[in-house]
Amino acid sequence: MRRITFDLDVLRSFASGIELGSFAKAADRLGRSTSAVSAQLKKLEKQAGTPLLRKAGRGMALTDAGEVMLAYARRLLELNDEAAAAVRGSELAGRVRLGLQEDFGETLLPDVLGRFARAHPQVRIEARIARNAELRQQLDAGRLDLALAWETGTPAAHGEHLGKVPMRWIGAATTPLTLDRGEPLPLVMLEPPCLLRSTAIDALDRAGIAWRVAFSSASLAGVWAAVAAGLGITLRTPLGLPASVRILDTAPAALPAPRTLGLALMFAEPAPNPAVSRLAAIIRHDLRSWLASAPGPGRRQRTRAT
C-alpha cells in the first residue's frame, strides 16, 4: 500500500481556515490567493480519500473525517513549529510577561512554562496570577505582553479566540448538599469583581431561584475547600478541578443550564516579539488539546467558504 505523505503547507492552510472561520482570511494571512488555498484543500481531500468539509448554510463545516484530520494537522504543525523553534532556541532572548488566572495555575504553569524555560533558557518569564478584569487592565497598560483571559464581550485590541469553555455547577465529591424546602441555594464564590460570580447570580435571578452567598473567598483554593466541605455549590469551568469536587450531573435545585465562556490569548502588541509568539504557540497547543476533550456537548467547527 502506497504511503501518504501530507504536505505541511497544505495542512497549515486547512488548519488556519478552520481557526479563522474563513479560508479567504487564511489565504490573506498565509500570503496566498484564495484559489491557491482552494486547490490545496482539494489536494488534501484527494489524499485523504474522503470529504473533509460539508456545506452548512452559507458556510462549510467539518465532516467527521475533517475533525480527525484537523486534530492530526494541529499536532503535526505544532511538532514542526516546535522542532523549528528548538533548533533556533538559543536565538531567543529577553523576557515575556505572562498573565493568567488561578484556573490555569496548577494545570498550565508547571508544564508549559517548564517546557518553555528548558527550550529557551535565555528568555526570562515573569508570570502574574490575577482576575480577568485586572489582566485586561495590565495588558492595556503595557505591563503584560501576553494574557490568557476570558472574553467578556469587549474585544481585545490584539486578541486570538481559542475556543469555548463550558461552565458547570460544581459540588463536593463526597458530601452531597441537602437543602430544606424553601431554603435559598448556598453559593461558594470568589470575592467580586468575578465574571463567573456575576454570571451565576444573574442566571439564578433570571430563573427565579433564591440564593445566598454561604462562603466568599479571595482565592480559588478557598472556593474549592468550601465546596469540598459541603458549604455550597459554585459555578466554574472544568479547568483544574481538584479531586475533592465534582461536576453536578444532578443539582439540588432546578438550576439554569450553564453557558460557555470564550477563551482568548491577548497580546499587548499587534506583532509580538519571537519569545512572546513562541510561548503563545505552546499555550495555544495545550489549550486546544484540553478543549478538544473538555466535558460538554460535542462541538463541530464551522467556517465560511472561500
Secondary structure as UniProt FT lines:
FT   HELIX           8..20
FT   HELIX           23..30
FT   HELIX           34..48
FT   STRAND          53..56
FT   TURN            57..58
FT   STRAND          59..62
FT   HELIX           64..87
FT   HELIX           89..91
FT   STRAND          94..100
FT   HELIX           102..108
FT   HELIX           109..113
FT   HELIX           114..119
FT   TURN            121..122
FT   STRAND          123..129
FT   HELIX           132..140
FT   TURN            141..142
FT   STRAND          146..150
FT   TURN            157..158
FT   STRAND          159..166
FT   STRAND          168..172
FT   TURN            181..182
FT   STRAND          185..190
FT   HELIX           195..207
FT   STRAND          211..217
FT   HELIX           220..228
FT   TURN            229..230
FT   STRAND          233..236
FT   TURN            239..240
FT   TURN            243..244
FT   STRAND          245..247
FT   STRAND          260..267
FT   HELIX           274..292
FT   STRAND          302..304
//
